[in-house]
Amino acid sequence: MKDQKGQALVEFILILPILLLIFLGLFDIGNVFYQRYQLMNELDVVADLYQDKKFDEYTAYVQKKRLNIGIEKKDQLTTITLSKSLKITTPGLDQVLKNKIEVETTVYEK
């Protein structure tokens, strides 16, 4: 009976790092989705400020939130793009994704 308890402990110790990496990876992926959702909300604010021609306010908002903004005008259509860099914390996943990931969202205004 003692051998089985010791064997279970050794197996758990061997599988623990793999479970931790999976958990941290899921945490990072969840963070990416949450940050993209937040970015879409921030894009709504910036688009409203831009549409109301409050250029100083949306510039200050973007700088305060540390976002990258791109505005492109073509004929009657204006494209506003916000992006943000996220740092990946999971060991191994940070090497695959080059230690950061870019989250981006776009809105089209007339």
Residue, then its C-alpha position, 0 to 999 in steps of 0.5 A: m500500500k505504501d508503494q502505491k502512495g509513493q508512486a502516485l506522488v511521483e506521478f503527480i510531481l512529474i505531471l505538475p509542470i505540464l499542468l501549470l504550463i497549460f493553466l498559464g497558457l489558458f490564462d494568457i489566451g483568456n487575457v488576449f480575448y479580454q483585452r480585445y473586448q476592452l479594446m473594442n470598448e475603447l474604440d467606441v469611445v475614440a470613434d465617438l470623440y473623432q466623429d464629434k471632432k474632439f481631436d484633442e480629447y481622443t488624442a489624450y485618451v489614446q495616449k493615456k491608455r497607451l494605444n496605437i491608433g491609425i486613421e485612414k480616410k478614403d472618399q467618404l469612408t474613415t477607418i479607425t484602427l486601435s491596437k495594443s501590444l500584450k506581453i505573454t507570460t507563459p514560458g515556451l508560449d512567449q518564445v513561440l509568439k516572440n514574447k508579445i502579441e498585437v491585439e487590433t480592432t477596426v471601425y468604419e465611419k461615414 
